[in-house]
Amino acid sequence: MFNTNKRFILVLITVISCLLYYFTAYHLERTSFGKLVLIWSALFACYAFIVKNNYSFKSLAIIAILFRLVFLVAIPNLSQDFYRFIWDGRMILTGLNPYIFLPEAFIDDGIVLIDQAEELYAGMGQMNGSHYTNYPPLNQLCFYIAALFSSESILGAAIVMRIQIVLADIGILYIGSKLLRRLGKNPSNIFLYALNPFIIIELTGNLHFEPVMLFFLVLSLYLFHKKKWILSAFMLAFSVSVKLIPLFFLPIFLKRFLVKNGKLELEGNAVKLLLFYSIVVLTTIVLFLPFLSEFLIESYSNSVGLWFRSFEFNASFYYVFREVGYLFRGYNEIAVIGKILPVLSVLFLLGVSLFRKNTSTIDIITSMLLALSFYYFMSTTVHPWYLATLIILSVFTKYNYPLVWSFVIILSYQAYANTPWHENLWFVALEYVIVFGYLIYELKKPTQRLSGKNCYEKEKESGL
């Protein structure tokens, strides 16, 4: 009787969640902030109920995939970046290098080289279309695959990209659970990522390719834990070649190679470390070679640099420093502050790399989580989908603050309720007060996982 009730409740929660995801995918507008917050809150309530109960791994895996399939034929309505993805993919299909041509230039000159060019440009927006692409080569491969299978339909391209993202999430589910088991943790903790409404809406729904990057990152960590560090280095390079952020983690591996039993041992280990780094860097460079041109380095570095020098969105400490700059200088000091904050992030990264233990896989992942969190706290721009990396890393640690952040990040969407978009800093302040408050709480008090007991232990008993 008890199992029957549990089964019924799970089915009911699944149906309610599917309906909410359906409305989000096909009927919600980004400007409807109030509706978005209500749906978001309801989905997180369903999510919290599911992960805190002892449902079987198989049942939860099916549900995680089902939720993603709800979005299969949807055009993203909360983000417009996917239009640029389609543009880049069709540029490659045409034989052009997306890194050295601006969409704006083609539109202004009336040159039509790809299908639906004007529609794609209008969708991505003038700001996006006036900057060079900054998506690494394996991400471009994903865009090319979408163009290859659907070169004349925006919806068709979106479906192909979404299938790639869903497959990557299935890979994360499989490899992540295996890594958790090897670390002596509950394999079902992976559902803190896989069932998270933020992950489903922001990545599967909005077509951000973090899952592809995270699949290679989790696979790299899994192989590294199994002491297959050469294969791990290649997977880490693939992860970097989807999104650059894993490059940030390289210093954290120092002690794992060079410190044995608490002592520094350079003989032989220094060579391994150098080879590990060389594989990551050289493989990344090789993957860029098909796009090599004399203009590539300049255009790519300028595009990446814009995130530090020009763009501002959902920042925390940067907004405080900006207000201080206004007070004393009378104008926005982003050009100066944007150069200082990355230096602080690098110094923190070096501190974490040199002074934390970092000799076990859990130590390494925890250092990755803390270092990347600090980097985001110092950033001028924190788009919601950036949190995906923090969420997957937190799954392997004792920290839950990224999960709390994944809920309150919805407050950043208040900016889009205005036309043109404009941030209300009270919402931003509330977001970060909650995040920092919970982080301080976790740093001072032992953290308990949000999920229930080991689902594998209950699977045969419950039959769910």
N, C-alpha and C positions, 0 to 999 in steps of 0.2 A: 504493500500500500504506500509506504514511504517513498519507494523508488518511483512508483507511478506518479505521485504528486510532484516529485522533483522533475520528472520527465515533462509533465504538463507545464510546470512553471517555466522550464527552459524553452519549451516550444512557444509559450505565450510571450516571453521576453524577446525571443528571436523574431516573432511575427511583428511585434511592436517596433523593434529596432529596424526591421526591413522597411516598414511603412515610413518611418522617420527618415531613413536613408533615401528612400524613393522620393519623398517630398523635397529633400535637400538637393538631390541630383537633378530633378526635372522641373521643379516649380519654385524654388527659392531664388530670390535675387540678392546680390551682394549688398545692396543698399538697405535691405530689410533687416537691420541689425537686431531689433527686438525679437523677431521670429527666429533668427539664427541663434540667439542666445538661449531661447526657450528649447529649441530642438537639441542644441548642443548639450544643454544641461540634462535633458531627458535621456539622451543617448549615453552620457557618462554615468547616469544613475543605473541604467541597464547594464552597462559595462562593469561597474563596480559590483553589482549583484552577481554577475556571471563569474568573474574571476575570484570572488571570495567563497564560492561554493565548489564542492568536490565533483565537478562534472568530468567525464572522461576526456582524455587527450583527443581521441578520435572525434567525439562529438563537437568539441570546441574547434578543432581544425576544420571540420565541415562548415561550421557556422562562420568562421573567419573568412573562408573562401566565398560563401554565399553572400555575405555582406558586401564583398568587393564586386561580385557579379551584378549586384543591383545597379552599379554605375556603368555597366559595360557599354551601353549605347548612348551615354550622356555626353553632351558638350559641357566642359567645365564652366561653371557660372560664378565661381569665387576667385578665379585667377585667369589672367589673360596670357600668361607666359607660353602656353602651349602653342599659340599662333606662331611665335618665334621658332619653336621647335620644328613645327611643320615647314616653315620657311627655310630653315637651315637644311633640313633633310632634302627638300626639293632642289635647293641650290646644288647640293652634292650630286643628286641624281642627274642634274643638268650638266655636271662636269665643272662646276664653279667652286671656288674655295670660299666657304662661308666666313672665314676669319678675316678676309681682306676686302669684303664688299659690304657696304651699308644698304639695308633695305630702303632707307630714305633716298639714297642716290638713284636707285632704279625708278622709284615712284616719281621723284621730281623730274627725271629726264624722260618719263613716259616709256621706259623700256620694260617690256613684258617678256620675261624668260621662263617664268613658272606659272602654273595654273593658279587662278584665284589670288593673284599677287595683291591686288588692291584690297580685297576682303581680308587677307592675312595681315596686311600692313595696318589696316584700320583696327583689326582685332588686337594686335600687339601694342598699339599706341605709338604716338610720336616719340616719346622718350626712349622706348625700347628700340624702335626702328632707327633712331639716330645714333646708336652706339654699336660698336663691333661686338660680335658674339663672344662669350667667354666660357662656353661649354666645351669641356675637354673631348678628346677624340673618340673614346668609347661611348660617350653620351651622344656624340654626333652619329656614331654607327646606329644607335637606337633610332635616331631621327631618320636616318637614311632607310632603315628597314621599313619604317612607317611610310615613307615616300615610295619605296619600291613596291609595296603592296597596295598603296592607295595614293596615287599621284594626282587624282582629280576630285577627291572628296575630303573635305575637312573632317566630317564625322568618321569616315573610313580610317583616316590617319589617326584620329583620336582613339578609335577602337584598337588599332594595331599597337599603339603606344601603351594603352591601358593593359592589354594582354601581356606585354613585356613586364610591366610593373607588377601585375598580379603573380606572374611566374617567379619573379624575383622574391616577392614576399613569401611564396610557398617554399622557395629555397631557404630563406631566412628561418622560417618555421622549422624546417627539417634540420638544418645544420645547427641552428641556435639551440634546439632542444638537445641535440647530441653533445654540444659543448657544455650545456648546463649539467647534463648527467655526468660528464667527465670531471666537472668541477665539484661534484658532490652536492649539487643544488637540484631543486625541483624542476624537472623539464617543463612543467606546465607554466613556469614563470615566463616563458616565451610569449604567452598570450597577453601579458601586460603590454607587449608591443602589438601582437597580431590582431587583438580585438579592440585596441584603443581607437575610439572614434576619431581622434585627431589624425592618426595614421591613415585610417580608411578614407576620411574626407579630404585631407590635405594632400595626400600622396596619390592614392588610387583615383579619387574624385577629381582633383585638380591637376593630375598628370605631372607631378614633380618626380624626378627620377632618383630620389634618395634611396628607394629600395634596391635599385640595381647597384649603387655604390655600397650600400650596407650589406648586401649579399656577399660581395667580394671581401668586405672588411671582416664580417663574421667568419667567413670561410678561412681567411688569412689567420685569424686568431685561433680558430679550431686546429688548423695545421701547425701553427706555432706551438700550441699546447701539446701536440703530439710529437714535437721536436722535429717536424719536417719544415725547417725554417727556410730552406731554399724555395720550396713550393709556396710557402707562406709569403715570401718576399714578392713573388710573381703576382699572387692574388692581391697583395697590398698595392702593387703598381696598377693593377686593373681597377682597383677601387679609386685610386688617385685619378685615373684616366676617365672616370665618370664624373667625379667631383673632386676638386683639389684638396678639400679639407683634411683627408687622412695624411697628407704630407706633414701636417702639424704634429702628428704623433711620433715621428721618427726618433727624436731624442729620448723618448720614454723607454726605448728598448736598450739603452746603453747598459744599465746595470744587469739586465737579464743575460747579456753576453759576457760582461767583464767581471761580475762579482759572483764568486762561488763560495758558499759557506761563510758568508760575511767578509770574505777577503778578496782584494783586487787581484785577478789573475789575467795578465795580458797575453801570455804566451799561447799562441794558437787562437785564443778567443778574439783578439783584436782583428785577426784576419777574417774570422767568421763575421764579425760585426761590419767590417768594411765591405765584405762581399754582399751581405744582406742589404746594406744601404745602396751599394752599386747596382744591384739587381733592380731595386725599386726605382732609382733615378734613371738608369739607362733604359729600362723597359718603358717608362713613361715617355722618355725622349723619342724612342723608336716609334711609339704609337702616334706621336705628333708628326713624324716624318712625311706621311702622305700629304700633309697640309703645309709643308715647309715652303716658305717664300721669304724674300728679303724684308717684307713688310709684316710678317707674322708676329715676330717678337714685339715689335713696337705696338701693333694694334692690340695684341692680346694683353700685354702689360698695362696699356692705357685703360683697357676695358676693366681689368681686375682692379686697377688702382682707383677707379671711380667709386668703388664701394667704400673706400676710406676717405676720399677727398670731397665727394659731392653728395652722396646719398644719405638720407636720414630717415629712419623709420623704426619705431618701437624700441628705441634705445633706453638704457638705464643710466649708468654713470655719465655717459656722454651728454645727455640732456642736462644733467646737473652742471657739468663743466661748461656747457654751452651758455647756460644762464649766467654763470660767473663771468664768462667772457663778455656777454652783453652788458653786465653791470660795470665792468672796469674798462672795456674797450668800445662798447657801443655798437658792435656788429658781430656777426657770426664768425667764430674762430675755427670753423671746421677744417680749414686748410692746415692749421697748426695742430689742433687737437687730434685730427685724423691721423697725423704722423706719430704723435706721442703714444696714443693708446695701444697700437700694435707693438710698440717697444715694451710697454708694461706687460702685455700678454706673453711676449717672448721671454721676458725675465721670469715671469711666473712659471712658464713652461720649463725653463731651465732649472728653476728651484725644485719643481715637482720631479723632474728627471734625475736630479743629482742628490736630493735629500730625502726622497721617499724610498721605501724598500725596493719596489719594482723588480723583485726576483721571482715572483709567481705570476701566473696568468691573471688571477684576480687582482693582484696589486697593479699590474700593468693596465688593466681595463679601468680600474678605479682612478688611476692617475690620468688616463685619457679623459674620463668623465669630468674630473675636477679642472683639468687644464682647459678643455674645450668650453666648459661652463664659464670660466673666468674670461676667456676670449670673447664669448658672447656678451658677458656683462660689460666688457670694455668696448664693444663694437658700436659704430654709428648706425648700423642697420641690422635689425634682427627680424627677418621675415619668419612667419610661423613655421614653414617647412624646415627651417634650420634645426628645430628641436628634435627631429627624427633621430639624429645621431645620438643625442643625449639619451633619448628614450631607450634605444636598443642597448646602449652601454650600461644603463642603469639596471637593466634586466639581470645582469651578471654580478651586480654589486648589492650592497645593503641599502642603497639610497633610493628614495622614492620622489625626491623633489622634482625631477623631470616630469613625472606623471602628473604632479600637481600643476606644474607649468603648462603641460599640454592641455589642461582644462582651462586655466585662466588666460591662455594666449588668445582666446576668442575675443577678449576685450580689445585687442589691437584692431579687430575688424570694424570697430566703431568709426575709424577714419573713413571707411568707404561708404558710410551712411550719408556723407556730405558730398555735394557736387559743386566744384571739384573736391577731391578727397582732402580731408584736413584732420589732423590728430587732435583729440581732446586729451591733454596731458594728465588730467585727473584719472582717466581710465588707464593710461600707461602707468601712472603712479600706483594705482590700486593693484594692477597686475604684479608689479615688482615688489610691493610691500608683502603680498601674499607669498611670492616665490622666495624672497630673502628671509621672511619670517619662518617658513617651513624648512629652508636650508639650515638656518641657525639652530632650529629645534633638532634637526637630524644630526648636526655636528656635535650637539651637546648630549644627545640621548641615543642609546642603541636603537637601531631601526629594525622594525619587523616588516617582513614582506606582506604586501597586500593580498597575495593569493593564498589559497587554502592549502590543505595537505597535498601530498604527492598524488596526483590524479592516477598515476599508474597503479598505486597501491589500492585504489578504490575501484579501478575499472572493472575487474572481474566481479567485485561484490555488487556494484550498482547495476552493471549491464548497460549503462548509458552510452 
